[in-house]
Structure formats: structure tokens, C-alpha cells
Amino acid sequence: MKLLRHGQAGAERPGLVHGDGSVRDLTGVVPDIAGAVLSDAGLAAIRAVDADVLPMVPPGTRLGPCVGGTGKFICIGLNYSDHAAETGAKVPPEPIIFMKATSAIVGPNDPIVIPRGSVKTDWEVELAVIIGTRAKYVSEADALKHVAGYAVTNDVSERAFQTERSGQWTKGKSCDNFGQLGPWLVTRDEVADPQNLDMWLTLNGQTMQKGSTRTMVYGVAHLVSYLSQFFTLHPGDVISTGTPPGVGLGMKPQRFLKAGEVVELGIAGLGQQRQVVIADA
Ligand code: ZN
């Protein structure tokens, strides 16, 4: 299933993509694409609904982030061997974890907003893992059972805030509109192998990133298990699993976003996003 949230920011309603490609409304069927709805039983209940009778959502309706109630947005740094190389960093001996503020999360086609004072706003196409059930001290063998599904995310990053302004990476990763998530959550039964997904990102139509989750250093099962050794993962938590090569930071000369530019990105089977870059007022 492809589950989504549609409507105005902050007032999104649940929905799904029907087999005929139309978006259907799940209002009244489930409260949100969040919480217990993300469990295997919750997803099975939606699957049992006859989508033909669900109301159509008008084409062009805004899509919000594909999951609600996200308590943690956990990101993994330098998790592609080829991306680590382009930034001049070594592959870390254990996953590098950092947090993105959940207030950064927006819909898949919402603009990228360059924050005040920024000159180094950059892009990162990533596979997002959405947790479906509580996970604590889970083994790698059991880890994927706790995953509701997968989505595309853009881990938008301000490199000067991230690495030149001292301290942790958080402030360079958490600006408003720095976490486009969607268009939809694809349930894990429809993703045969999360470690074999092609991914891409273009800037103004020109390819910047082209990669595959095959070159991920620490795979999804390992990451879910690993993180759950330190804290409990809850339904709706998002793990952004790192980016392949081709970010602006790694280019010679470096290349960062300007107002008016257009970023498009996608992952095979998970859909795509399109963002216009604007400057914050
Ligand atoms: Zn990232």
C-alpha cells in the first residue's frame, strides 16, 4: 500500500493511492497515518477496506508528510561509502547518529526554504525508514518486523551551520522545511529489498545524485537494531539512512542552492518529490 496525508499543513487527513492511481481519502477509517495505524494489524485493517468506495481526493491537493506523530527524526551520517569518500571522511566504525528537529518535516513538494544568513544550503536524497511498532533491544533478524514502510526524504542541510559554527550538526539539519517526507509511505511488504533501490536527485533538471541503497554501509536492519540498543523506537519515528554521492558540498567547486532553483528527487518504487527553493523572509 501507498499511504499518504493530504490537505493543508497542520490539518492533513489520511489517504492512500488506489490501484487506479487516484488518491483516496481515509477520513473516518483511520484517525491519521500515525501511531497504532502503523502496526501490522493497523495496516491490515486498511488493506481490508474496499478502496473503490473511498472518496476521491481532488488532483492537485497538497500532500503533507506521509506520516504523522513523528517523535524522533534520526539521521545517519556518512552511511554510503562513496559519499564518505567525496566529503573526504572515513567510513565510521559505527553508525554516526544525529537528530533533525521534527519541526523541519514538511510535505514532499513543499519548498526548500533557505534560512536567514545561509550561503550553503545543500541537498541529500535519502531512504527514510518509518517505524511501525515499538522497538527496544531488537536483534537484526527481527528488526524489519518493526518497520511500517519506506519513503523518500530530502535531508536538506546548511553546511556552514552544520560544520563551521561549532558544536553538533543539529542546527545545520533542523531549519524549517529541511525535511521533505513522502509523497507516500510504501508498506514494507511492497519493498522486496530495501538494500537494492536506485535513487536520484536533479537540480534544475541536471543530475546531481545518482546512487543505490546497495552502497549503504550500515543497512536498514542493522540500523533499526543498533538504534534500539540506545533508545526505544516508537511508531512514526523516522530514520533517514544517509545519502549517496553528489551533494553540493562534495563538488569542486562546491555548489549550493539559490532561490528560484528546482530540486527533484526520487527512489525506485517510492515515488518522487519536487521542491522550489525560496529564501526566508
Ligand atoms: Zn543526510
Residues whose N, C-alpha, C, O or C-beta is under 5 A from the ligand:
A	BS01	ZN	I76 E124 D155 G242 T243
